[in-house]
């Protein structure tokens, strides 16, 4: 049999359908320690948010719903959900993380870049106001996480910034 005849008779290098081929598993393995750490951190941050929301200074006595109401509600809800997460992580089976890839250097770099951008955003908001730092921050985050479309890099930050500014400034009458 010549080389050409062998090639014509072969399957082209593909395994027959009845044979299994080993696949690489890049998924993250279950980690009870990670689940507990995330749940306890979420609970601690919820308690801090609750304390901070209850310490909001009111210039005038407000009847009914005051500026403390919404942050307090969100903090209590976050605390309740965090407590459920703590209980599930301590007493339930470890959750599968097969849909997540294990960590890579690129992911850590993106996370640290996003955290740095967030700190810079807070400082810039303090000094420059809301509108410009927010649009630049959203554009930078979109770039860090892989969006390269010029239209998306411009349209999304502008619309999001305008919507939030309009919501707080015109509808809620809360200065940003």
N, C-alpha and C positions, 0 to 999 in steps of 0.2 A: 504494500500500500504506500503510495507516494505521500508526500507532505500535504499536497493539495487535497487528496482524497481523505486524509485523516482530518483535516480542517473542516471539510464539508460534512463529515460524519459526526463531528463533535458538537457539543451543545454551545460552543462559543465560550467556554470557560465558566458558564453559569452552573450552579449546583442544581441538580434535579429537584423538583418540587417536594419530593418525599424526604429529602435530606435536610436536616436542620443545620444552619450556619450560626456559629457563635457570634453574638453581637457584643460590642463594647458597651459597658454600662457606665455612663457619665453622670447618672443621677446621684443626688445627695442622699446619704444614708440617714436613717432616723436617729435623732439625738434628743434624749429626754432632758439632758442638762441644758441644751439650747432652748427647749420649750419652757423649762422652768425659769431660766434667766430672762427670756422675753416676757413671760407672764408677770413675773415679779417686778420687772422694770416698768411695764405698762401700769401695774397697780400703783407703784410708787409715784409715777408721773401723774396719774389721775388724782392721787391724794394731794400732791403739790398744787395741781391746777385747782382743786376744790378750795384749798386754803387761800390761794391767791384770789380766786373769784369772790370769796366771802370777804376779803379785805379791800375790795374796790371802794374807794372813797366817793361818797355821794355829796355833791355840792348842795343839793336841795333834797328835802325829803320827798320821795316819790311814793305815790299811792299805787297799789297794785303791782304791776310789772315794772321793775326798776332795772338799771344796767347790770345788776348782779344776777338777775334771773337766768338769762340764757347761758352765760358761762357756768353757773352753778349746775344747771340742768345737764349740760354736756359733760361736766366733770363727774357728776353722780352716775350718769349712764356709762361713761368710760370706766369708772371704778367698778360698777356692777359687772360689766362685760369682762373686765380684767380679772375680777375675783372668780368668775366662771372659768376663765382660761387657766388660772392658777390651779383650781380644783381639777380640771381636766388633765393638766400636765402632771399633777402629782398622783392622781388615782386612776386615770384612764390609760389605755394602751398608747404607746408612742405612735405619733402620727407619721404616716408614710410621707416621704418627700420625693417620691419618684418623679414628680412633674417638675422638680427643680434640679438644675445642674449644680454640681459641687462648685465651691468658690474657686475663682481664678484671680490672677494678679490684676487683670483688666477690670474685673468687678470691684475689687478693693480700691483701685485707682479712681474709678468713677464715683464710688461712694465718698471717698475723701475729698475729691474735687467738689462734689455736690455740697458736702458739709462746709467746705471753705467758702463756696459761693454763698451759702446761706448766712454765714457770719458776716461776710462782706455786704450782703443785702441789708441785713439789720442795721449795720453801721451806716450804710448809705441812706437808708430810709430816715434815720435819725437826722442826718445832716441835709439831705436834699429833698425830702418829702416823699410822697408815695409813688407818683406816676412814673417818672423816668427810671428810678431804681427797679421798680417792679417789672417794667417792660424789658429792661436789660437783663434782669435776673432770669426771667422766663426764657428769653432767647438763649442765654448761656446754658441753662439746664437742658433745653431741648437739644442744643448742639452736643453737650456732653453725653446725652443718652442716645445719640445717633441720628437725629433728624437733620437732614442736609438740604431739604427742599427750601429754596429761597422764599417761596410763597408761604409755606408753613412757618418758617422762622420769623416772618414779619406779621402775618395775619393773626396767628394764635396769640402771641403776646399782646398785640394791640387790642384785640377784641376782649380778651380776658381782663386786661388792666382796665379798659373802659367800662366793662360790665361791673366789676367790683367797685370801681370808683363811683359809678353812677348809683349803684345800689346803696352804698354807705352815705355818699354825699347828698344825693337828692331824695332818695326814698326814706332812709332811716335817719337822715340829718345828723350823722356822726362824722365828725371831721377825721380824715386820715392823715 
